């Protein structure tokens, strides 16, 4: 048995400061006569970034080569199901986006790849039964059915650790009274992450008390694609959602909705919206929906700002044209230059009834007007050139429900107990793993040996599936170049040059104690059970998702 690797607080002495590069080096294929050190990789997270990374590593090293025969990839996931954001974040009426799942399915045919689902990693010892996870008042879910192991339990078994676990927390609006993250949250105020996870059947949010009866007007804070996804699900006729993978429980709630107006509000102007033309065009195609366009003065100002940016001009052209459906009973609105000041309860209740907005003005950012620090109600840092500043005026709108769509952030994998065990280098301010070009670094910019990050965990919640794929491929090429082409480089030092063989003993012990680790065969059984449930319901859907972990695990018992 090899000695356990040093805990992170001891690691800086083993590493050198990283040199920042603008692009990742291309992996240079090793010769057939290579006798390189083993590459045994643990990937934390099974979303797009994780399985694209695994696919790139194994695809770059064919099994019939000496190096390819010396490679293993193990993927860890705290839920029994893979796919991450593709299963629990992608809009259910966008099934084409979920085609990237096939990349994960291809991995199952490679004996060098293993999947360990229903495994929660933390800094605490595996014997702990109280391991907690970062949570919110909205969903204090702690994955009670998962097998719990510590990083100290698994690190001796790997030469390389890759963090691809995405962004599973919401950016807070804690300074806004009544927000979901404030000290006094109002009912019917929730982050988009919670609502999206609820309708996509994520077990951590399946018990949210969503009730759309009696709700007529909804305000969505933020103007990205997620905001439009939420608006579309709330406004789309139920018969256009019945064949999606929305569960029957969710469809029943949506069918009872009394919503007649959804307002999507941004702190800046029409020229700075973050949603795409495709997403906006889908909104306009909803039957029986009216959209009244954008105020002329705002639109003219936006056109002047975007200049000759073709994509922006096309989007503004769609946004300025009203679509009035005389027979329609639902309204979609875009509202601009407003930031939430307070969510106001209805008289005599603790439910939201109004939103008080700060009215903003747009200013040009110049050297004499420094860009202000990122505010809590911004999904992304304000772009250079245009900033929003409050004018001092306020206005109120009715809102029976508020959805805060102001971006996501990652959570620190080390959990709440940080005094003991392995601690992940984490940038609390930015809400992501501390890294430079995918190599994880400490606060001084010193490389942590053998640890990498990709996807949203590394660069924040930006981009789409395609950009996630490119990021994962670049990270994989960098890692392979470190490991094989530059084995003597100090920046390529592995966690363990000769990792222990097999799977971590802690997983075996956990199963002996009755825990369930879901492997690829187990996932296949859960997958088939969901498809069978849909067949039995006879509703024409591909699958009827399990919404609770205990339902998934029951299939395996």
N, C-alpha and C positions, 0 to 999 in steps of 0.2 A: 504493500500500500504506500502510495506517495504521501508525503506530508500535505496537509491542507494548505492552500495558497494563503498568502498574507491577506488580512482584511484590508478593506479599501483605505482606511486611515493610515496604513503603513505603506501603501503602494507608491506614492510620489517618488520615493528614493530609488525606485526601480526604473524610472522613465525619464525621458527628455522632453523639453518643450517642442511642440509640433510646429512645423512650418506650414502656414496656410497656403493652399494651392487653389487655383481657379477651376481646375477640373481634375477628375480622378484619373490616375494612370490606367492604361489598358493592361489587362492581364496577359502576360506572355506565357503561352502554353509550354509546359515543361516537356522535356524530351522523354521518349519512351524508356530511356535507361535510367530515369531519375529514381533516386532512393530517398525521397524527401520525408520530412517528419510528418506524422499523421495530422490530418485536419479533421477535428471532431467538433462540430458546431452545435451550440444550443441557441435556438431562436425563440425569443419570448414574444408571443403574440402570433395569431394565425389568420390575420387579415390579409388584404392584398399585398402590403409591403412584405410581410413575412413569407407568404408562399411564392411571391416573385423572387425574393432573395434566395430561398431554398432551391427554386427551379434553376436559377442562373448558376448557382454554385455547382449543383450536380450536373447540369447540362454542359458546363465548361470542362468537366472532368469525366469523360466517358468511363463506364465501368471496366472496359477491357484494356484500360491503360494502367501502368503501375501507380500513378498518382490517384486515378479514379478509384482504384481498389483500396485506397488508404484514406477514404473520406466517408464520414457519416454526418447526417444532419438530423437533429432531434428538435421537434417543435413543441412548445409548451403553451397551453391555453387554459385559462381558469374556468371557462364554460365547457360543457361536454361537446359543443358544436364548433366547427371551424368557420372561417370566412369573415369574422369580425364585422367591419362596417358594411361589407357587401350583404350580409344577412340581416344586420340590425340597424343599418343607417340609410342604405340606398332606398329611394322611394319605391313602394311596391308596384306602382304603375310604370316603372322604368325597368322592365325585366331584362332588356338588352344589356344594361350596365352590369348585370350579374353574370354575364357570360364568362367573366374572368375566373369564376369558380372552377372552370375546367382545368385551369393551370394547377390548382391544388389537386384535383382528381388525378391528373397525370402523375403527380408525385407518388401516389399510392402504389404504382407499379414498380417503383424503384426500391429494392430491398435495403438500400442505404439510408432510406428516410423512415423516421418513426414519428408518430403523433401521440402526444400525451395530453389528452383533454381532461377537464375537471380537476386540474392541478393548479393550486394557488401558491405562487412563490412569494416569500417575504424575507425580512431580515431575522425573523424570530426562529427559534429552534423548531424542528418538525414535530416535536412532542407537544407543542403548544396547541391548545384547543380553543384559544381565544383570539387568534390572529385576526386583526381587523383590517379593513381597507378604507382608503379615503372615501367619504360619502358625504351626502348632504342631507338636510332635513327632508328633502323631497323623497329620497330613497336611501334609507340607512341599511341597505342590503349588504351583507357581509359574506356572501357565497357560502352558506352554512353546510352545503353538501360536498364541497370540494375537498380533495386531498391536499393537505398543507405540508409543504416542505420549505426549508430555508435555502437561501443561496449557498450558505456554507455546506449544505448537504449535496448540492449538485456540482459546484464549481470544480472539484477535483477530477470530474469525469470529462472535462472539455478543454480543448485548446483555445476555443474562441466562443465568445458570447455576443449575440446580436440582439439588440433591443428594437422590436418593431411592433410595440403593443398599442400604438395609436394614441388617440386623445379621447378619454372617456369621462372627462369632467367639463362642466360649463364655465365659461368666463363669468364671474360674478358681477351683479349690479348692486353690490352691498350698500353703496352710498345712496341708493334710491329707496326711500321708505316704502315698505309694503312689497318689495321685490322678493323673489324666491330665496335669495341669499341674505336678506336683511334679518335683523333681530326679531322682526315682527311680520313675517310673511303673510300675505292675504291669500284667501282661497281663490282658486281659479287664476292664479299667477304662477306660471311654471316655465322653466327653460325649454327651448326647442329640443335639446338633447333628451329631456324626459319625455316629451310628447312624441317625438320621433321613435324613441326606444319603445314606448308603450304600444304605438300602433304597429311596430315591427316585431312585437312579442319578445323583447329582451327580458329574461327572467328577473333582472334587477328592477324593472319598472312595470312588470305585468300587473301588479296590484295597485297601481295609481288609481285613485278614485275619480276617473274621468267621467263626467256627466254633461252632455251637451244639450239636455232639455232645458228650456227657458233661457238659453244663451242666444242673443240675437246679434250683438256686435262684438267683434274680436279685433284687438290691436296687436300687431306683430312688430316688435322692436328689432330693427335690422333689415337690410335689403340685399342679402345674399341669396344663393340658390336654395339653401335650407329654408329660409323664410318663405320662398315661393313654393317649395315642396309642402310645407305646412298649410299654406293658404289653399293650395290645390286640393289637398286631401279634405280640408274642411268644406270646400265649395263644390266639389265634384259630385254629380249624381251617384247615388249608391249603386245603381246598376252598372256603372262604369268601373266599379271597384270590386265587384263580386267575384270576378275571375282571377284576381290577383292573389298573392300569398298572404293577404291580410287574414287573420284568423276570424272565425265566426263570432267570437266574443267581441272583437273590435268592430266588425261590421254591424253588429247589433247596436252598439253605442252610436256609431256614425249614422245609422238609419234613423235614430231618434233625434237627430240634431235639429234645432230650430234656428240655426245661424242664417242670417240674411245679408250680413255685410262683414267683410274682412278688410281691414286697413293695414297696409304694410308701410311702416314709417322709418325714415332714415334721417341721420343727423346732418347729412350734407344734401347736395342737389341732385338733379336727374343725371348729370354728367358723371357722377361718382358712384352710381349704383354698382353693386358687386355681382348681381345676377347676370346670367347670360341671355342672349337673344333667344336661344332654343327654349329655355325655361319660361321666359316671358310670353313667347308665342303660344306655348301650351296653355297658359292662363286664359288667353283670349279665345281659345277654342272650346272652353267649357260651355256646354249648352245652357241656355237661360241665364247667362251672366252678362251684366252690364259693367262697362268700364268707361269712365268719363274723361279720360285723358289727363293731361298735365297743364297747369296754368301757363298761358302763353309767355308771360314775362320770364318765368323760370326756364321754360324750354329755350327761349332765345339766348338766355345767358349760358345755358348748358351747351348749346351748339357752338357758341363763340369759344368756350373753354376747350372742347374736344377737337376743334379745328378739323383737320383732314384725317383723323383716325377713323378708318373705314368701318370697323366693327362697331365702334361707339356710335357713329353716325347712323348706321343701320338700326341699332337698338333704339336710339332716340326717335327715329322715324316711326317705329312701331308704338313707342310710348306716347307720342303726341296725338295719335288718332283715337278718338273715342269709339267705343263699340257699345251701342245702345240696343238692348234687346227688349222690345216693348212687352213681350210676353214673359220676360224673365222676372224672377222674384229675388235674385241675389245680386250683390254689388261687390266689386273688387275695386279698391282705391289704392293709389300710391300717394304718400304724403312725404313732404321733404322739410329739411331745415328745422327738425325738432329732435330734442333729446329728452328722455323721461326725467322729470324732477321728482314726482311722487305718484305712487299708485294709491288712489283714494277709495276707501270702502263705501259701499252703499249704506245709506242711513240705517242704523240699527242692526247692521250685520258685520261680519268679518270677511265678506266677499268683496272683491274689487267691483267698483261701479263706474269709476272714471280714471283717466290718466291726465295728470297735469304735466304739460310739456314746456320745457324751455325753448323759446324761439331762437334759432341761430342765424348767423350771417356768414357768408363765405368770404374769406380773406386770402390773398395771395401770400404764400410763404416766401420771404426774401431774406437775404443776410441780415437785414435790420429788423426782421420779424421772425425770431427763431421759432421753429416748430415746437409746440408744447409737448410735454410728455404724454405717453399713451394714457388715455382715461379709461376708467373701468367700463364705460358703456361703449367702447369701440371694439369691434371684432378683430381688427387688424390695425397696426400703426397707421396714422394719417399719412397719405402719400405726400411727398414733397410737392409744393406748388399750390395746394388748396387746403385750407384748414377751416374748421367750423368753430365759431366763437359765439357764446350766448349774447343776446342783445339786452337782456334784463327783462324782456317781456315774457309772459307766459300765456298759455291757452289750455282749455280743458276739452276733452272729448269723452263721450260715453264709451265704456269698455266693460262688457260683461265677462270678458276673459282676456288675459294678456299672455302672449308667448314671447319670451326673451330669446331672440335669435342673434346673439352677439358673440358667437364663436365658442370654440372648444379649447381645452388645454389638457395636457397629459397629467398623470398622477405619478408621484414618486413611488417606485416599486418597493422601496424599503419600508413602507407602511408607517404607522404612527409611532412605533417604538424605535427610535433612531439611536438610542444609546448603546445598543448591543448589535453584534453581527455585521454583516456586509452592508454597506450603505452606498446606494447609487448616486453618482454625481448628477445633481439635478438643479436646474435653473428655476427657482421658485417664481421669479418675476416674469419670465417668459412662459412658464408652464411647459417645459420640455427638457429632455435629457441634454446635459451640457456636452457639446461636441463641436469639433471643427472638421468640416468635410466628411462627417460620418465617423471619425475617430473620437471616442469619448475622452473628455479631458476633465481635469479638476479645475478649481477656481483660479489657479495660477496658469492655466493653459497647458498643463503637463499631461501628456498622453497616459491614459490608464491602459496598461498592457492587455492586449487580447480582447478588448471590448469595443463594440461598434454600435451605431444606431442608424436607423433608416426610417423613412416615412414620416408620419405626423409626429411620432415621438421624438424625431431628430430635428425637424424643421418647422413644426407647428402645423395647424390644420389648414394647409393651403394646397391648392391643386386638385386635380381629378384623378381617376383611376390610371389614366395614361401617364400622367406626370409621376404618380406613385411608382408605376412600373419602371420608368426611366431612372428614378432615384434609387430604387432597389437594385437595378442592374449596375449602376455606377458604383454603389457601395460594394456590391459583390466583386466587381472587377478590382477595386481598391484592395479589398481584403485578400483576394487571391494573389494579387501582385505582392502585397506585404508578405504573405505566407510562403509563396514559392519562389518568386523572382528575386526577393530581397530578404532571404532568410537570416542574413547576418545584421540587418538593420536594427538599431535599437528601437525604432518605432514599430517594428514588427514582432516584438517580443510577445509570445503567446501567454495565455493564462497558465498553461501547463505544456511543456514541450512533449511530454509523454503522458497524455491523459489516461486515467484508469479505463479499463475495458468495460463494455456492457452498459446497462442502464443503471442509474443511481440506485444504490441499495435502499435509500429512503423510500423510493417508490414501491419497491418490493415489500418492505416492512409495512408500509401503509396499507397495501392490499391485503396482507396477512391479517391486519387488524380490522378488516372489513371495508376499507375504503375502495372506491371504484375509480380506477384510472381508465379513461376511455381511449382505446387505441383506434387504428383505422378501421378494423373490423367492427368495433363497437359503434363508431360513427356511421358506418354503412347500415347497420341495423336500425339506428335512430332515423336515418334518412329514409330508409324503406318504410318504416312505420309511419312517418309523416305522410308519405305518398299514399300509403294504404288507407289512412284516415280520410284523405280527400276522396278516394274512390268510394269508400263506404258512405260518405255524405252525399255523393252523387251530384256535386255542385259544379263540376267541370274544372275545378282548380287543380294545379299540379301537386300541391301539398297543403296540408292543414298543420301548421306549426304547433309544436308543443310550446306552451308559454311558461312552463315551470320546470326547473331542473329535476325535481322528483319524478315528473312524468317521463322525462327522457331516460333517467336511470332505471325506471321500472321496466323499460323495454329490455334491459340487459340482465335482469335478475330472473 
